[in-house]
Amino acid sequence: MTLIEHFNKWCCLTPNAIAIIDKNEKITYQELDKYSDAIADKLNKINVGIGDFIPIEAVRTVDFVIGLLAIVKVGAAYSIIDASYSIRRKIEIVERINAKIILTCLSDIENHYKIKALSISELKYDNYGNIDYIVDPSEPLYVVFTSGTMGAPKGVVIEHSSIEQFLVWHNNQFTVNHSSRFTAMAALGFDVLQWEVWAPIIAGGTLYILDEEIRRDAELLVNFFDEECITHAFVSTVMIPDVIATERKILKKLQYLFTGGEKLPPVNIAHLPYKLIDCYGATEASIWSTWYEVTNSTQDEPSSIIGKPRECVELMVLNQNFCEVIDGEIGQICIAGPSLARGYLNDELQTNKNFIKHPTKDNERIYCTGDFGKKLEDGRYQFLGRIGNQAKIHSYIVNLNDIDTVIARIKGVKHVYVGAFLLEEMDEMEIIAFVILHKNIEKNKKAIINIRNKVNSVIPEYMRPIKYLLVDFFPRTKNGKIDKHLLSDWAECEIKKIKNKKPEQLDSVEKSLFHIFAHVLGHCDFLANDSFFDIGGYSRLGIKVAKMISSQFNISFSVSDLYRNPSINSLMSKVFLENKIVPLDPIKKLKEDALLPEDITFNIQPTYDNKNTKKHILLIGATGFIGIHLFTELLKQPELIIHCLIRANDQVSALERLKQCIFLYKIKLIDWDMSRIKVHAGDMSKYRLGLSPDTYESLCQKITMIYHSASDVNFIKPYGAEKSNDIAGIISLIRFASMGKKKVMILLSTISVYSWGHHFTGKNVMSEGEDIDQNLPAIELDTGYVKAKWVVEKLVQQAQARGMPLMIFRLGYATYHSQSGVTANYQWWGNLVKTCIKYQAIPNLTSFNGAFTSVDYICKSITHISKNSHAIDKVFNLVPAVENTLMTNDFFALLENYFDYQFERLPLSQWCEMCINDSNSLLYSMLAVFEEPIYNDKSLIELYQYTYHFMSDNTEQFLQGSGIEQPKFDQAELYRYLINLGCM
């Protein structure tokens, strides 16, 4: 049957039943049929019929339903245009559908179009002839225009059969019948409105068209539901918390409350007398594709469940190659089945892009939603955010939904929206959080600081919002979704308020520092003892602060000084007491930090068990670039049970981080056996690794090997900032290794522990077994990262002396994966390559050895060598052989040779001035590494020239016969790398 046939049935069975009610009018099925026939007769006489698209200029009255029925009766398709749209948008839609005429619900017709406008209210009372057109199910029913937030609006063409099969399933599933009372809540022009209108009138029920005042006020809405005994209703996601928080005891008739279109926050539904149904779908797949009966927020459910597919819908999760992933893996959600739209109106190119060939079924299509998700073990699906809801923040790819989820769970937060904005007052894209608090929470600076502190305790620095705005409501578009453009304007105004404040005649250093912080951060939501890096600051903004402090106070002040003194209070001491501070001997301080606590002791050296039995290993740092690839290599060893310690709130979130990392780095896992993968939410720097006592004790007795791959690779942070995680973490791990079953520590260190020591040792070659202490004079002047790595190695060496089995792998630069080309987007080297390609110039670093290698070579080597008991107590340099070593100039020469680039070789200072001495540069945060004199008037990058040739005798010996080869850096490998950098 067609929709019209369903409707005609009820016109015959219950002609006097009320079909539609608006604020001023109610009409029966008989009247609805008669009025629509009158309009249809007029359309018929002016030759409107099959193949035509007719717009309806609609207001929230019964007339727009009369109009759309009339259009369908003559075989044409309709497009609802909200009468409140701008004239420009109305004209654009009318022109896009090439309309012959337009129907309007407006009483005063102001015809801005080049076609005739017909008034529904005037024509519906006319006499008419018989309308007996039989609708073909394959013909278009309507065209809906998307909001156009990502470009020009697209007209999605939906056929009769697609909607009919959806509505028949829906009405059976949710008991929609002739006694049902439905509301039309959705925005005019929104695809959900089609469902709201057709569902009741093909079932003989009653449709209530809500006016603007009621549909925007949760309290009025709930009262309306009660007074009119509404049984089924849709409410936009943003209103759900308000609606269900309103008095619920009165809603005895409401059976189902539907929502969808955006991510539903956790809600308390324990005492609801009706069922809350969260729907997921796309306009391109006929409104809803899945449904989920929402459970209470207190239940242990994964977040963002979207349920199971409805009837006649096939849901798939596909990888980048459009191949279906195994259950539990993350990919793009795609939809197949008869519900798919015909395509985009008069846009074959966009249709072919989004509607692609089914991967396994001939002559069928799938629609690519652009959403991340996965299929759970119970057959339900989980939505993990828009692919477009990722943002590149300071060279990191950030999933904004992750931040949204963290904030939404904070006590006192009612609603939250997290977005990435490029505002006039900012140098680059930044994260801003808009928060609505519960009524009993006072909106003040203290509330913002509370939210900020809780967020900062969970998520890393680069993901933290730069600003939190407390708002009373979220502005919404005509389609009921959050208006991101207006939010952007709000943020712009707030930040301008801060930056446009004229600095008064400051009589104190404290006021000056406050204004510097506020100007750079774009907000003043902080106190004098708050760390700059906890209130939205990061290294690139820190450079701006350092420059402003240097200029305003006429002192030499670096970003490293800011890391050491990150609050206004500590800076007060820095500025006033600079000459009174007696600095500690840095080498002495490093040596003191490198003392392992005396209470950590080990038992007798165990026999290295090499039998083919199950072995429990602990992997630290599995969500890092090297760590995740090491995880995949270890997973290929069937005898291993891998325990991953991941920083997260809970086990579900920890597993999610692991899987998102796998998806991010395009890793194809052959084996995803959860019986061999154990994920633990914890923190290696905390007591008991942040684990429960039972879990910690259990792991102490099970684990036989620890792979320590975690590291904060940051060349800007001073040693003190690195120390809190890296050094506290390794001591905790060593303590763990000393308890229960004896464990082999496999430390992933760095070739950088040799620093630029050749300036002091005078050596050209450094072997694996040499003492790293000889390089201390250089390490003392190197980055905090290098200092921390030296201390970590000294600590594990002391543990080794006390009986802990140890292997140390000093890694070269894991530039990319030789097969996939993927790289870590936070790596400074990738940003250097992109910068050099952009400016077609490179710094003339005569002999800078980056120890370039590939992440797959590193991880395969570690996995192979660590299985060999003879590798215990040895050090392995995982770097290219001397004859394969690439210097910086060699690397760019390969790019010139393979890809026809032409790079100008510039003196370092000139290159810096052109390429990175600009706050918008990808390398701006590393300006000090390139320019700041460290030793003999040379910057750090200059000091690393002519560094050691690193020998790898142990590595070569243990890899013999393994088939593991060093990266080739050939044209194919570099091409894949450049593609992943976005340079090709």
Salt bridges, closest charged atoms under 4 A:
GLU25 OE2 - LYS124 NZ 3.59
ASP33 OD1 - LYS73 NZ 2.63
ASP37 OD1 - LYS73 NZ 2.75
ASP41 OD2 - LYS45 NZ 3.01
ASP52 OD2 - LYS100 NZ 3.20
GLU57 OE2 - LYS90 NZ 2.81
ASP63 OD1 - LYS124 NZ 2.85
GLU92 OE2 - ARG96 NH1 3.89
GLU110 OE1 - HIS112 NE2 3.70
GLU159 OE2 - ARG342 NE 2.91
GLU164 OE2 - HIS6 NE2 2.84
ASP211 OD2 - LYS23 NZ 3.86
GLU212 OE1 - ARG215 NH1 2.96
GLU212 OE1 - ARG216 NE 3.44
ASP242 OD1 - LYS414 NZ 2.57
ASP242 OD1 - HIS415 NE2 3.72
GLU301 OE1 - ARG380 NH2 2.89
GLU314 OE1 - HIS358 NE2 3.03
GLU314 OE1 - LYS361 NZ 3.23
ASP362 OD1 - LYS357 NZ 3.95
ASP371 OD1 - ARG386 NH1 2.70
ASP378 OD2 - ARG380 NE 2.78
GLU424 OE1 - LYS496 NZ 3.53
ASP427 OD2 - LYS544 NZ 1.67
GLU428 OE2 - HIS394 ND1 3.41
GLU428 OE2 - ARG540 NH1 3.38
GLU430 OE1 - HIS394 NE2 3.41
ASP472 OD1 - LYS443 NZ 2.52
GLU494 OE2 - LYS497 NZ 3.11
GLU504 OE2 - LYS511 NZ 3.57
GLU504 OE1 - HIS515 NE2 3.79
ASP525 OD2 - LYS467 NZ 3.63
ASP525 OD2 - HIS523 ND1 3.78
ASP534 OD1 - ARG464 NH1 3.62
ASP561 OD1 - ARG564 NH2 2.98
ASP561 OD1 - LYS574 NZ 3.74
GLU578 OE1 - LYS574 NZ 2.97
ASP593 OD1 - LYS589 NZ 2.88
ASP593 OD1 - LYS723 NZ 3.11
ASP599 OD2 - ARG735 NH1 2.53
GLU633 OE2 - LYS636 NZ 3.16
GLU656 OE1 - LYS374 NZ 2.87
ASP671 OD2 - ARG676 NH1 2.48
ASP683 OD2 - ARG647 NE 3.53
ASP712 OD2 - LYS717 NZ 2.82
GLU770 OE1 - LYS763 NZ 2.62
ASP773 OD1 - LYS794 NZ 3.00
GLU793 OE1 - ARG810 NH2 2.76
GLU896 OE2 - ARG905 NH1 2.75
